[in-house]
Structure formats: structure tokens, C-alpha cells
Amino acid sequence: MRLAVNLFWITCLMLAPSGVLSGELTRPQVQSILDATPADQKASFAGKSLAGADLHELDFSNADLSGADLSGADLRGAKLVRSKLIGAKLSGARLNLAWIMGADFSHSDLSGADLETLVVSAGLQTLPQEAATFVGANLSGAKLTARFNLYDMRGANLSHIRASADVRNQSMGLIRTEFSQTNLTDANFQGAALARVNFAFAKLSRANFSGADLSGADLTGADLTDADLTGANTAGTDFTNAVLRNTKGYR
């Protein structure tokens, strides 16, 4: 009986037009589809709407969510390991504590989303195969407190993100956003709050930091060739061994 119900919802999802399910697919229905998907196949919600849905702690590992509307969705603690979210709409979504190892967020809209304390690796260090992809993603105004080490974030829009480390109540050590060794070529950080963020050895060619707060940030060994620091707050910023060739606004 349960198998028949699960197959029914899978059939409905596959046959329905993209807009029909607009925010109407319930959490139990999503769970049924995930449960009924064979281990050697990928659950697909591509192009479907789960806007505002309660999806916290669901396992979407390896699922195809390309072009899906997840705006305002609750994805706290959800497993998005190796999932495909290319072009997905995630504006205002909550992804705190979500597992994103190997996920592809290329060209997705994460504007205003919460991405705090993400699970990005099985150990203390991110391995290359665990790095997620955010090429061309829109994270403008998002709140970030996580490690993005080794990620591919070329051309990402990170304008006005809130990523400054909060030094209050951190007796066990500073918890901060990290972009060390991340590819941020052509990224836009205009007006972003980046105090004490770690950019060590990041690729930041042509990155736009105009008007950003980089106070106390670590840019050790970073490549800032042709980057724009016009109007940026660089008080206490560490530029040791950074490449500053043709960097605009650097003082």
C-alpha cells in the first residue's frame, strides 16, 4: 500500500506542469518521493515549486533541484550532499546547519538567505571533492557564517552579505567565515560586511570590494590583481604577501 502511494506522488510530480505544485507539495509528499526513489536513481524536483515549504532535516542527497523554487523554504539541517541546485530560487531560504558537500549552486538565487554553520566537510578540513560550487550565484544580502574553502565562486554576487565575525561570546576561539583558497575571480563584494573574514590565498582577481568593510580581514597571499578596494575599510587588514598588481583604491 505504501509503495503504491509513493509511486502515485512520484507520477504526479513527473506529470504536473512546473507551476501546478506551487508551494502545495507537502512535507509528507516530499518525504514519500524521497523514500520511494531507488538508491541507484536521483530524486527529481527540477523546476518544481517548494516555496516556503518545511523541508528541515530532509535528505536530498544526490537529488536534482535544478530550477526549483525553494524561496523562503526551511532547509535547516537538510542534507544537500552532491545535490544539483543549478538555477534554483532560494531567496530568503534558511539553510542553517545544512549539509552542502559537493552540491552545485551555480547561478542559483540565494539573495537574503541564511547560510550559517553549514556542514561543509566530514572532517576539520574541506577536501577538494567536498567543495561545493557557487559559480555565478546571487548571494546578495545573505547572512554567512561558514567555511567556503576551496569553493568555486567565480562571478558570484556577494554584495552586501553579512559575514563579519561577531567577537562577542567567543571564548573558545573566533568563529568566522572563511574563503581561504577559494576561487572568487570577478566576484562582487560591494558594500559587504567582511570584518575579520579569512581570504588567505584566495583568487580575487577583478573582485569588487568597493565600500566593503574589510577591517581585520586576512588577505594573506591573496591574488587581488585588478581588484577594486575603493572606499573599503581596510583598518587592520592583513595584506602580507598579497598580489596587489593594478589594485584600485589600495592605500
BELBEL-V563665 format. One record per pair of residues at least 6 apart in sequence whose ideal C-beta (glycine too) atoms are under 7 Angstrom apart, sorted by the first residue. I is the first residue (numbers start at 1). J is the second residue. Records with the same first field share a line. If there is no record, write none. Layout:
BEGIN
I=J ; J
END
This chain:
BEGIN
5=32
6=32 ; 35 ; 36
7=36
9=29 ; 32 ; 33
10=33 ; 36
13=33 ; 48
18=47 ; 48
19=49
21=48 ; 49
22=49 ; 51
23=49 ; 51 ; 52 ; 53
25=48 ; 50 ; 53
27=53 ; 54 ; 55
30=55 ; 58
31=58
33=43
34=43 ; 58 ; 59
37=43
42=62 ; 63 ; 64
43=63
44=63 ; 64
45=63 ; 64 ; 65 ; 68
46=64 ; 65 ; 66 ; 67 ; 68
47=67 ; 68
48=68
49=69
50=68 ; 69 ; 70 ; 73
51=69 ; 70 ; 71 ; 72 ; 73
52=72 ; 73
53=73
54=74
55=73 ; 74 ; 75 ; 78
56=74 ; 75 ; 76 ; 77 ; 78
57=77 ; 78
58=78
59=79
60=78 ; 79 ; 80 ; 83
61=79 ; 81 ; 82 ; 83
62=82 ; 83
63=83
64=84
65=83 ; 84 ; 85 ; 88
66=84 ; 85 ; 86 ; 87 ; 88
67=87 ; 88
68=88
69=89
70=88 ; 89 ; 90 ; 93
71=89 ; 90 ; 91 ; 92 ; 93
72=92 ; 93
73=93
74=94
75=93 ; 94 ; 95 ; 98
76=94 ; 95 ; 96 ; 97 ; 98
77=97 ; 98
78=98
79=99
80=98 ; 99 ; 100 ; 103
81=99 ; 101 ; 102 ; 103
82=102 ; 103
83=103
84=104
85=103 ; 104 ; 105 ; 108
86=104 ; 106 ; 107 ; 108
87=107 ; 108
88=108
89=109
90=108 ; 109 ; 110 ; 113
91=109 ; 110 ; 111 ; 112 ; 113
92=112 ; 113
93=113
94=114
95=113 ; 114 ; 115 ; 118
96=114 ; 116 ; 117
97=117 ; 119
98=118 ; 119
99=119
100=118 ; 120 ; 132
101=120 ; 121 ; 130 ; 132
102=129 ; 130 ; 132
103=132
104=133
105=132 ; 133 ; 134 ; 137
106=133 ; 134 ; 135 ; 136 ; 137
107=136 ; 137
108=137
109=138
110=137 ; 138 ; 139 ; 142
111=138 ; 139 ; 140 ; 141 ; 142
112=141 ; 142
113=142
114=143
115=142 ; 143 ; 144 ; 146
116=143 ; 145 ; 146
117=145 ; 146
118=146
120=126 ; 130 ; 146 ; 147
121=127 ; 130
126=147 ; 149 ; 150
128=150
131=150 ; 151
132=151
133=151 ; 152
134=151 ; 152 ; 153 ; 156
135=152 ; 153 ; 154 ; 155
136=155 ; 156
137=156
138=157
139=156 ; 157 ; 158 ; 161
140=157 ; 159 ; 160
141=160 ; 161
142=161
143=162
144=161 ; 163 ; 177
145=163 ; 175 ; 177
146=177
147=178
148=178 ; 179 ; 182
149=178 ; 180 ; 181 ; 182
150=181 ; 182
151=182
152=183
153=182 ; 183 ; 184 ; 187
154=183 ; 185 ; 186
155=186 ; 187
156=187
157=188
158=187 ; 188 ; 189 ; 192
159=188 ; 189 ; 190 ; 191 ; 192
160=191 ; 192
161=192 ; 193
162=193
163=177 ; 192 ; 193 ; 194 ; 197
164=193 ; 194 ; 195 ; 196 ; 213
165=174 ; 175 ; 176 ; 195 ; 196 ; 197
167=174
174=196
176=196 ; 197 ; 198
177=197
178=198
179=197 ; 198 ; 199 ; 202
180=198 ; 199 ; 200 ; 201 ; 202
181=201 ; 202
182=202
183=203
184=202 ; 203 ; 204 ; 207
185=203 ; 205 ; 206
186=206 ; 207
187=207
188=208
189=207 ; 208 ; 209 ; 212
190=208 ; 210 ; 211 ; 212
191=211 ; 212
192=212
193=213
194=212 ; 213 ; 214 ; 217
195=213 ; 215 ; 216 ; 217
196=216 ; 217
197=217
198=218
199=217 ; 218 ; 219 ; 222
200=218 ; 220 ; 221 ; 222
201=220 ; 221 ; 222
202=222
203=223
204=222 ; 223 ; 224 ; 227
205=223 ; 225 ; 226 ; 227
206=226 ; 227
207=227
208=228
209=227 ; 228 ; 229 ; 232
210=228 ; 230 ; 231 ; 232
211=231 ; 232
212=232
213=233
214=232 ; 233 ; 234 ; 237
215=233 ; 235 ; 236 ; 237
216=236 ; 237
217=237
218=238
219=237 ; 238 ; 239 ; 242
220=238 ; 240 ; 241 ; 242
221=241 ; 242
222=242
223=243
224=242 ; 243 ; 244 ; 247
225=243 ; 245 ; 246
226=246
227=247
228=248 ; 249
229=247 ; 248 ; 249 ; 250
230=248 ; 249
231=249
232=249
244=250
END
